Amino acid sequence: MNSALPRCAHLTEDALQRSEFEAALVWSKRACEMPLSDVSDRLQHLQALFAAKSPSFDSWLADLERIALENTPFALDLAKWKMNVPRT
């Protein structure tokens, strides 16, 4: 197993908890680029983009929505994420 992937997820979560959004974006993007990344890594990157108020958020969300059209379990995970996003 690629031990770097769980470390990236942990570092992303830690950075998000400390409101260090630029660091969270770096770690979550790195996780998504790894060969063994999965949908949880993509959702964590979405969370980092949202928290950072990144201009890339909308395009990343659109990409995930396209993936969800062909992947029912992922569609459910994405819907859960959307339901838990605080409305501003």
C-alpha positions, 0 to 999 in steps of 0.5 A: 500500500502507498503509505504517502496517500494516508499521510496526505489525507491526514495532513489535509485534514489537519490543515483544514482544522487549523484553517490553513487552506493553502496547505490543505489545497497542496496536500489534497491535490497531491493525494488526488494525483496519486495512482491509488487515490479514490473518491474520498480523496477527491471529496477531501480536495473539494472540501479544501477548495470550498474552505479556501473559497478557491476559484477552482471549486466550481470546475472541480465540483462540475468534474465530480458531478460528471463522474457521479453520473456513472458511479452511483456510490460516488453520487451518494457520497457527493450528495451527502457532501453537498447536504453537509456544506454550510450555506452562506 
